[in-house]
Amino acid sequence: MLQLKLEVLTAVAAWAISSACANVPISHDWTRGLCPRGNDMKELAVKLSPTAKVYFPGSDEFELASTRWSVLDAPKVNIVVVPGTENDVVEIVKFANTKELPFLAYNGAHGAITTLGKMNHGIEIYLHQLSSVEIAKDGKTATIGGGTKSKAVTDKLWAAGKQTVTGTCECVSFMGPALGGGHGWLQGHHGLVADQFVSMNIVLADGTLKVLDEKSDLWWAINGAGHNFGIVTSVTTKIYDIEHRDWAIETITFAGDKVEAVYQAANDHLLKNGSQPAGVINWSYWMNNPDADPNNPVILFYIIQEGVKSVDPVYTKPFHDIGPLSVEPRGGTYTDLAAWTGIALSSPPCQKAGLVNPRFPNYLESYNIPAQKKAYDIFANAIRGPSAFNHSIFMFEGYSMQGVKEIDSQSSAFAFRDENILSAPLITYAPSGPELDEKAARLGNELRRILHDASGRLEIRSYVNYAYGNETPRQWYGTERWRQARLRALKQKYDPKGRFSFFAPVA
């Protein structure tokens, strides 16, 4: 088997040299690296497992593995290595270090932060073969492979009568959001995705595989700033018995002229000064829907409730009284939530369609009504009609925060546990050059600034997993001096050469 793999890799490497590599920009570092010399590939191949794979530019597999959800400032890679085992990740990182090549772990590839564009050549470590969910015999934990998607975790646990906090979007990885804290439907009960972790296997910058738990000084940083410190190859996380199989949603569509009334009702009847019940969630999108309103973006407002077959009228009636364009109630189970909110595997946000998808996130304590109105008017003017941005969405995620707030904010690098709303304009458009990119950035930053200024806070509080890339480490990881000092000290200890510095670097 090994000999066969070597022959295949050598043949592929030789083909790549003569065809694909000629079309790849070659830097000085890359000239001393893989592409021009097949012997280097053999050197790596003998250390990898039989199930590991290597993809070169020009192949369909390379294109599929290296394509990202947002093409703005996407990282550039010259080769994709697909580990078949956790130890393969060790060998790939050691090999990259020896060759002085940058490397970057890929999973769902939905991170759209522009700092990733600083990687202009190197090795992609594509983790999708490290996909597994193993439930412990005691039913209290599950061990999840580092390349597992959120839907796979939800489905496997649900079939066993279990569940845990995962990201809401089915096509993103389980680990990707978790490294930045990770919001999820069940966080009102249990906290963030990363708050569930018991232990993990992680490959550090020097290529060593370590087992981390709460006894490690690095444990604190992994919850909130984890992208900066290693590649998690597997994690053991808490799981819970399913408490409520019934879930319900009511999708209420409003015309844009109702924006003030809608968000006043949300403040008064859902958020309630941060006391939104653990089993209730409010989400909303501003988006074009010509069938509902051919002239202006509509407000798509979701009220989600667990443990019921239909959402309690105590939550929905105040919105019905405003006069919506339509009301659509649905009942089902927890596994229906992604489809109901438009983020299932088959939904548009899960497709990699060659679009630019920057987001401009900002945490809020409540909806500021004049600011909501001002932001809506600017957003509507920017996306209506034939605008290049007419597929854009302004997102407002109002999870219950009870479980998140119950955890000491000093216990992890995730700093923003007192917030009730995650706002984020998503400016979607087909790539058309720097001028349009700059226009999109101005729009997204202006919308964020309007809501931020109304909050009265000195600095933006940005969810790192949605970050645009022009934010500061203080805005990603908290303004307290001790937080910044602790992150920098851990970075110096565990990654002094900055191997993991492409995704929202701590310094």
Secondary structure, 3 states (H helix, E strand, C coil): CHHHHHHHHHHHHHHHHHCCHHHCCCCHHHHCCCCCCHHHHHHHHCCCCCCCEEECCCCHHHHHHHCCCCCCCCCCCCEEEECCCHHHHHHHHHHHHHCCCCEEEECCCCCCCHHHHHCCCCEEEECCCCCCEEECCCCCEEEEECCCEHHHHHHHHHHCCEECCCCCCCCCECHHHHHCCCCCCCHHHHCCCHHHEEEEEEECCCCCEEEEECCCCCHHHHHHHHHHCCEEEEEEEECEECCCCCEEEEEEEECHHHHHHHHHHHHHHHHCCCCCCCCEEEEEEEEEECCCEEEEEEEEEEEEEECCCCCCHHHHHHHHCCCCCEEEEEEECHHHHHHHCCCCCCCHHHCCCCCECCECCEEECCCCHHHHHHHHHHHHHHHCCCCCCCCCEEEEEECCCHHHHCCCHHHCCCCCCCCCEEEEEECCECCCCHHHHHHHHHHHHHHHHHHHHHHCCCCCCCCHHHCCCCCCHHHHHCCCHHHHHHHHHHHHHHCCCCCCCCCCCCC
